[in-house]
Amino acid sequence: MTQYGLRLYVAGHTPNSIRAISNLRRVLEAEFKDSYTLQIIDVLKDPLVAETDRILATPTLIRLTPLPNRRVIGDLSDRLKVIAGLELSGA
């Protein structure tokens, strides 16, 4: 089973950020159970990490592992786009 390392960048506790976190957790728990780790970065609190990863818009989700990295930008409401965009395969 593939283990995914994911990082979600949000900007504060805005409705868009809250929606992206909720949507992502719903997809991950339904599809991938224990086969992922998720780190949530608030770019307002930790701008250097966002700058290092070249985050220009939020919310942005990055698949860090396995390589190569993949990105999806937006509120992550479309489950199929999240899975396809990150090239995830179900558990």
ChimeraX commands (.cxc) that place a marker at each C-alpha (Angstrom):
marker #1 position 0.00,0.00,0.00 radius 0.5
marker #1 position 1.36,3.40,-0.98 radius 0.5
marker #1 position 1.92,5.90,1.82 radius 0.5
marker #1 position 1.23,9.51,0.81 radius 0.5
marker #1 position 2.83,12.57,2.36 radius 0.5
marker #1 position 0.60,15.61,1.87 radius 0.5
marker #1 position 0.93,19.27,2.78 radius 0.5
marker #1 position -1.99,21.70,2.64 radius 0.5
marker #1 position -1.34,25.43,2.60 radius 0.5
marker #1 position -4.11,27.72,3.83 radius 0.5
marker #1 position -4.32,31.41,4.74 radius 0.5
marker #1 position -5.75,31.78,8.22 radius 0.5
marker #1 position -9.18,30.58,9.29 radius 0.5
marker #1 position -11.11,31.96,6.33 radius 0.5
marker #1 position -14.21,30.17,5.03 radius 0.5
marker #1 position -12.22,28.99,1.99 radius 0.5
marker #1 position -9.46,27.55,4.18 radius 0.5
marker #1 position -11.92,25.82,6.50 radius 0.5
marker #1 position -13.80,24.39,3.52 radius 0.5
marker #1 position -10.58,23.07,1.93 radius 0.5
marker #1 position -9.51,21.36,5.17 radius 0.5
marker #1 position -12.93,19.79,5.63 radius 0.5
marker #1 position -13.17,18.65,2.00 radius 0.5
marker #1 position -9.68,17.17,2.07 radius 0.5
marker #1 position -10.20,15.30,5.33 radius 0.5
marker #1 position -13.44,13.86,3.94 radius 0.5
marker #1 position -11.68,12.57,0.79 radius 0.5
marker #1 position -8.69,11.20,2.66 radius 0.5
marker #1 position -10.70,9.37,5.32 radius 0.5
marker #1 position -13.09,7.90,2.76 radius 0.5
marker #1 position -10.47,6.84,0.23 radius 0.5
marker #1 position -7.11,6.43,1.98 radius 0.5
marker #1 position -7.73,5.77,5.71 radius 0.5
marker #1 position -4.28,5.21,7.28 radius 0.5
marker #1 position -2.19,5.52,4.13 radius 0.5
marker #1 position -1.38,9.22,4.40 radius 0.5
marker #1 position 0.17,11.90,6.56 radius 0.5
marker #1 position -1.15,15.43,6.35 radius 0.5
marker #1 position 0.55,18.62,7.42 radius 0.5
marker #1 position -1.46,21.86,7.38 radius 0.5
marker #1 position 0.54,25.06,7.01 radius 0.5
marker #1 position -0.99,28.48,7.65 radius 0.5
marker #1 position 0.97,30.80,5.35 radius 0.5
marker #1 position 0.10,33.77,7.57 radius 0.5
marker #1 position 1.87,32.12,10.51 radius 0.5
marker #1 position 4.70,30.44,8.58 radius 0.5
marker #1 position 5.40,32.42,5.40 radius 0.5
marker #1 position 8.94,31.08,5.00 radius 0.5
marker #1 position 7.75,27.52,4.44 radius 0.5
marker #1 position 5.25,28.79,1.87 radius 0.5
marker #1 position 7.96,30.79,0.14 radius 0.5
marker #1 position 10.31,27.81,0.07 radius 0.5
marker #1 position 7.61,25.65,-1.56 radius 0.5
marker #1 position 6.69,28.50,-3.96 radius 0.5
marker #1 position 3.08,28.81,-2.83 radius 0.5
marker #1 position 1.41,31.62,-4.76 radius 0.5
marker #1 position -2.24,30.87,-3.97 radius 0.5
marker #1 position -4.16,29.22,-1.16 radius 0.5
marker #1 position -5.50,26.72,-0.53 radius 0.5
marker #1 position -2.81,24.62,-2.24 radius 0.5
marker #1 position -2.37,20.91,-1.64 radius 0.5
marker #1 position 0.96,19.25,-2.46 radius 0.5
marker #1 position 1.69,15.55,-2.62 radius 0.5
marker #1 position 5.26,15.38,-1.30 radius 0.5
marker #1 position 5.65,11.62,-1.38 radius 0.5
marker #1 position 5.93,9.56,-3.37 radius 0.5
marker #1 position 7.84,11.64,-5.88 radius 0.5
marker #1 position 7.29,13.44,-8.18 radius 0.5
marker #1 position 5.42,16.17,-6.31 radius 0.5
marker #1 position 1.92,17.05,-7.50 radius 0.5
marker #1 position -0.23,20.12,-6.72 radius 0.5
marker #1 position -3.91,20.98,-6.59 radius 0.5
marker #1 position -5.16,24.51,-5.95 radius 0.5
marker #1 position -8.64,25.43,-4.73 radius 0.5
marker #1 position -11.15,24.44,-2.08 radius 0.5
marker #1 position -10.74,20.71,-2.88 radius 0.5
marker #1 position -14.49,20.23,-3.21 radius 0.5
marker #1 position -14.22,18.02,-6.30 radius 0.5
marker #1 position -13.09,14.63,-4.99 radius 0.5
marker #1 position -12.23,13.26,-8.42 radius 0.5
marker #1 position -10.11,16.29,-9.32 radius 0.5
marker #1 position -8.19,15.99,-6.05 radius 0.5
marker #1 position -7.48,12.29,-6.61 radius 0.5
marker #1 position -6.61,12.72,-10.29 radius 0.5
marker #1 position -4.61,15.93,-9.79 radius 0.5
marker #1 position -2.43,14.35,-7.12 radius 0.5
marker #1 position -2.30,11.01,-8.94 radius 0.5
marker #1 position -3.51,9.14,-5.89 radius 0.5
marker #1 position -4.58,5.53,-6.06 radius 0.5
marker #1 position -7.15,4.17,-3.60 radius 0.5
marker #1 position -6.31,2.02,-0.64 radius 0.5
marker link #1:1,2 radius 0.2
marker link #1:2,3 radius 0.2
marker link #1:3,4 radius 0.2
marker link #1:4,5 radius 0.2
marker link #1:5,6 radius 0.2
marker link #1:6,7 radius 0.2
marker link #1:7,8 radius 0.2
marker link #1:8,9 radius 0.2
marker link #1:9,10 radius 0.2
marker link #1:10,11 radius 0.2
marker link #1:11,12 radius 0.2
marker link #1:12,13 radius 0.2
marker link #1:13,14 radius 0.2
marker link #1:14,15 radius 0.2
marker link #1:15,16 radius 0.2
marker link #1:16,17 radius 0.2
marker link #1:17,18 radius 0.2
marker link #1:18,19 radius 0.2
marker link #1:19,20 radius 0.2
marker link #1:20,21 radius 0.2
marker link #1:21,22 radius 0.2
marker link #1:22,23 radius 0.2
marker link #1:23,24 radius 0.2
marker link #1:24,25 radius 0.2
marker link #1:25,26 radius 0.2
marker link #1:26,27 radius 0.2
marker link #1:27,28 radius 0.2
marker link #1:28,29 radius 0.2
marker link #1:29,30 radius 0.2
marker link #1:30,31 radius 0.2
marker link #1:31,32 radius 0.2
marker link #1:32,33 radius 0.2
marker link #1:33,34 radius 0.2
marker link #1:34,35 radius 0.2
marker link #1:35,36 radius 0.2
marker link #1:36,37 radius 0.2
marker link #1:37,38 radius 0.2
marker link #1:38,39 radius 0.2
marker link #1:39,40 radius 0.2
marker link #1:40,41 radius 0.2
marker link #1:41,42 radius 0.2
marker link #1:42,43 radius 0.2
marker link #1:43,44 radius 0.2
marker link #1:44,45 radius 0.2
marker link #1:45,46 radius 0.2
marker link #1:46,47 radius 0.2
marker link #1:47,48 radius 0.2
marker link #1:48,49 radius 0.2
marker link #1:49,50 radius 0.2
marker link #1:50,51 radius 0.2
marker link #1:51,52 radius 0.2
marker link #1:52,53 radius 0.2
marker link #1:53,54 radius 0.2
marker link #1:54,55 radius 0.2
marker link #1:55,56 radius 0.2
marker link #1:56,57 radius 0.2
marker link #1:57,58 radius 0.2
marker link #1:58,59 radius 0.2
marker link #1:59,60 radius 0.2
marker link #1:60,61 radius 0.2
marker link #1:61,62 radius 0.2
marker link #1:62,63 radius 0.2
marker link #1:63,64 radius 0.2
marker link #1:64,65 radius 0.2
marker link #1:65,66 radius 0.2
marker link #1:66,67 radius 0.2
marker link #1:67,68 radius 0.2
marker link #1:68,69 radius 0.2
marker link #1:69,70 radius 0.2
marker link #1:70,71 radius 0.2
marker link #1:71,72 radius 0.2
marker link #1:72,73 radius 0.2
marker link #1:73,74 radius 0.2
marker link #1:74,75 radius 0.2
marker link #1:75,76 radius 0.2
marker link #1:76,77 radius 0.2
marker link #1:77,78 radius 0.2
marker link #1:78,79 radius 0.2
marker link #1:79,80 radius 0.2
marker link #1:80,81 radius 0.2
marker link #1:81,82 radius 0.2
marker link #1:82,83 radius 0.2
marker link #1:83,84 radius 0.2
marker link #1:84,85 radius 0.2
marker link #1:85,86 radius 0.2
marker link #1:86,87 radius 0.2
marker link #1:87,88 radius 0.2
marker link #1:88,89 radius 0.2
marker link #1:89,90 radius 0.2
marker link #1:90,91 radius 0.2
view
